[in-house]
Amino acid sequence: MALVGPVLLVGLLGSPAPAAEKSAPGCVEPSGGQPNNKQWPAEPPMAIDQDAKYTATLETNCGAISIALDAKAAPHTVNSFVFLAGQQYFDHTKCHRLTTEGVFVLQCGDPKGDGTGGPGYTFPDENLEGATYPAGTVAMANSGPNTNGSQFFLVYKDSPLPPNYTPFGQITQGTDVLQTIAAAGTKDGSGDGAPAADATLDGVTVSEG
């Protein structure tokens, strides 16, 4: 059950009836600009300090979300995320998928905005032993074992996922922003689709310390 591509968690979600599109109080129009969609032939060289503390800030059109990245438990994942953020790879990308039944996640990080995009490289899974996905978890989406790229998801409500998705961070601020996006539901009213809030990463930065 991959958290990437057009068949996210089929079987868990069923076929809910369409509903009217909801508004998203607190959200504004995304800033102008298009994803740069840069591509690389291989995973970037390790450049982070695995003992350091890193904080990612997602500036969305609904507000800012801060994430404490776990470099010790998921060094390759955090190294890749820091690299992509530094390349402004995530800037102006839409969070293309919201799930509201069975599991409760907002999926982001795809410059194509349809679940098929990535940076041109993949890297192995990490930190899976005993992995769980309570609210506030940030983890990698994938299309099968060891296929991590740029797509990741934010868990807004405890979700009973199997330990197949590398957890690499925890939301420390902006839970209300994520809840605002989730509360607006999907554009088509289904349990799995594009967020009605048109959630977009206007910019992503990472600070150390």
C-alpha positions as CSV (number, residue, x, y, z in Angstrom):
1,M,0.0,0.0,0.0
2,A,2.2,2.8,-1.3
3,L,1.7,6.4,-0.1
4,V,2.6,7.6,-3.6
5,G,0.9,7.3,-7.0
6,P,-2.8,7.1,-7.9
7,V,-3.8,4.1,-5.8
8,L,-3.2,5.3,-2.3
9,L,-4.5,2.9,0.3
10,V,-7.1,1.4,-2.1
11,G,-9.4,-0.9,-0.1
12,L,-9.2,1.0,3.1
13,L,-10.9,4.1,1.8
14,G,-13.9,2.6,-0.1
15,S,-16.0,4.9,-2.3
16,P,-17.5,7.7,-0.3
17,A,-20.2,9.8,-1.9
18,P,-19.1,13.2,-3.3
19,A,-19.6,16.2,-1.1
20,A,-19.5,20.0,-1.6
21,E,-16.1,21.6,-1.6
22,K,-15.3,23.1,1.8
23,S,-13.7,26.4,2.5
24,A,-10.4,26.6,4.4
25,P,-10.4,29.6,6.8
26,G,-6.9,30.9,7.4
27,C,-5.7,29.9,4.0
28,V,-4.8,32.3,1.2
29,E,-3.9,32.0,-2.5
30,P,-0.5,30.4,-2.9
31,S,2.4,32.7,-3.8
32,G,3.3,32.8,-7.5
33,G,6.0,30.6,-8.9
34,Q,6.5,27.1,-10.3
35,P,8.5,24.2,-9.0
36,N,12.0,24.0,-10.4
37,N,11.7,20.2,-10.9
38,K,15.5,19.8,-10.8
39,Q,16.8,16.2,-11.3
40,W,19.9,14.4,-10.0
41,P,21.3,11.0,-11.0
42,A,22.1,9.8,-7.5
43,E,21.4,10.4,-3.8
44,P,23.4,13.4,-2.6
45,P,26.6,12.8,-0.6
46,M,26.2,12.7,3.2
47,A,26.6,16.4,4.3
48,I,24.7,16.6,7.6
49,D,25.9,16.1,11.2
50,Q,24.0,13.1,12.5
51,D,24.3,14.4,16.0
52,A,23.0,17.8,15.2
53,K,19.5,19.1,15.6
54,Y,17.7,20.3,12.4
55,T,14.4,22.1,12.1
56,A,12.5,22.3,8.8
57,T,10.0,25.1,8.3
58,L,7.3,24.5,5.7
59,E,5.8,27.9,4.7
60,T,2.4,27.0,3.3
61,N,-0.4,29.2,2.1
62,C,-2.3,28.2,5.3
63,G,0.6,29.1,7.7
64,A,3.9,27.7,8.8
65,I,4.6,24.2,10.0
66,S,7.9,23.4,12.0
67,I,9.4,19.9,12.0
68,A,12.1,18.6,14.2
69,L,14.1,16.3,11.9
70,D,15.6,13.1,13.3
71,A,19.1,12.9,11.7
72,K,20.3,10.2,14.0
73,A,17.5,7.7,13.3
74,A,17.1,8.6,9.6
75,P,20.4,10.1,8.4
76,H,19.9,9.5,4.7
77,T,16.4,10.7,4.7
78,V,17.2,13.9,6.6
79,N,20.3,14.5,4.4
80,S,18.2,14.2,1.3
81,F,15.5,16.5,2.7
82,V,18.0,19.1,3.7
83,F,19.6,18.9,0.3
84,L,16.4,19.3,-1.6
85,A,15.3,22.2,0.6
86,G,18.6,23.9,0.0
87,Q,18.0,23.5,-3.8
88,Q,14.6,25.1,-3.4
89,Y,13.1,21.9,-4.8
90,F,10.0,22.0,-2.6
91,D,9.2,25.6,-3.3
92,H,5.8,26.2,-5.0
93,T,4.9,22.5,-4.9
94,K,1.4,21.5,-4.0
95,C,0.5,19.0,-1.3
96,H,-1.3,16.8,-3.8
97,R,-3.1,14.3,-1.6
98,L,-5.2,14.3,1.6
99,T,-6.7,11.2,3.1
100,T,-9.6,11.5,5.5
101,E,-10.7,7.9,6.1
102,G,-8.8,4.9,7.5
103,V,-5.5,6.9,7.6
104,F,-5.1,10.6,8.0
105,V,-2.3,12.2,6.2
106,L,-1.4,15.1,3.9
107,Q,1.1,14.1,1.2
108,C,3.5,16.7,-0.2
109,G,6.9,17.0,-2.0
110,D,5.9,16.2,-5.6
111,P,6.8,18.9,-8.1
112,K,4.4,17.3,-10.6
113,G,1.6,17.5,-8.1
114,D,0.1,14.2,-9.2
115,G,2.0,11.6,-7.1
116,T,4.4,10.6,-9.8
117,G,7.2,13.2,-9.4
118,G,10.6,12.8,-7.7
119,P,14.2,14.1,-7.8
120,G,15.6,11.5,-10.1
121,Y,17.2,9.4,-7.4
122,T,15.9,7.0,-4.7
123,F,17.4,5.9,-1.4
124,P,16.8,3.0,1.1
125,D,14.3,2.9,3.9
126,E,15.4,3.7,7.4
127,N,14.1,3.7,11.0
128,L,11.3,1.1,10.2
129,E,11.7,-1.2,13.2
130,G,8.7,-0.7,15.4
131,A,7.6,2.4,13.4
132,T,4.2,3.8,14.2
133,Y,2.4,6.9,12.9
134,P,0.8,8.9,15.6
135,A,-0.4,12.5,14.9
136,G,2.5,14.8,14.3
137,T,4.7,12.2,12.5
138,V,6.4,13.1,9.3
139,A,7.4,10.2,7.1
140,M,8.5,9.3,3.6
141,A,6.0,8.2,1.0
142,N,7.1,5.5,-1.4
143,S,6.1,3.1,-4.2
144,G,7.6,0.1,-2.5
145,P,10.6,-0.9,-0.4
146,N,13.6,1.4,-0.8
147,T,12.0,3.8,-3.3
148,N,12.2,7.0,-1.3
149,G,12.6,10.2,-3.2
150,S,11.1,13.6,-2.4
151,Q,7.5,12.8,-1.4
152,F,6.6,12.8,2.3
153,F,3.5,12.9,4.4
154,L,2.3,14.7,7.6
155,V,0.1,12.7,9.9
156,Y,-2.7,14.9,11.4
157,K,-4.5,12.1,13.3
158,D,-3.2,8.7,14.6
159,S,-3.0,6.4,11.6
160,P,-2.7,2.6,11.6
161,L,-0.2,2.3,8.8
162,P,2.2,-0.7,8.5
163,P,5.9,0.1,9.3
164,N,6.8,0.6,5.7
165,Y,7.3,4.4,5.6
166,T,10.5,6.0,7.0
167,P,9.6,8.3,10.0
168,F,12.1,11.2,10.0
169,G,10.5,14.0,11.9
170,Q,8.0,15.3,14.3
171,I,5.8,18.4,14.0
172,T,6.7,20.9,16.8
173,Q,4.7,23.9,15.7
174,G,1.8,24.5,13.2
175,T,-0.4,21.5,14.1
176,D,-3.3,23.9,13.8
177,V,-2.2,24.7,10.2
178,L,-2.3,21.0,9.3
179,Q,-5.6,20.6,11.0
180,T,-7.0,23.6,9.0
181,I,-6.0,21.9,5.8
182,A,-7.4,18.6,6.8
183,A,-10.7,20.1,8.1
184,A,-11.4,21.5,4.6
185,G,-11.4,18.0,3.2
186,T,-10.8,17.1,-0.4
187,K,-11.9,19.0,-3.5
188,D,-14.2,16.3,-4.7
189,G,-15.5,15.4,-1.2
190,S,-14.0,11.9,-1.3
191,G,-11.8,10.3,1.4
192,D,-8.7,10.5,-0.8
193,G,-7.9,13.4,-3.1
194,A,-6.5,16.8,-3.7
195,P,-6.9,19.1,-0.6
196,A,-9.7,21.7,-1.0
197,A,-7.4,24.2,0.7
198,D,-5.1,24.0,-2.3
199,A,-2.3,23.4,0.1
200,T,1.0,24.6,-1.3
201,L,4.5,24.8,0.0
202,D,5.5,28.4,-0.8
203,G,8.9,27.7,0.6
204,V,10.8,25.1,2.7
205,T,13.9,26.0,4.8
206,V,16.1,24.0,7.2
207,S,18.1,25.4,10.1
208,E,20.6,23.7,12.3
209,G,20.8,24.1,16.1
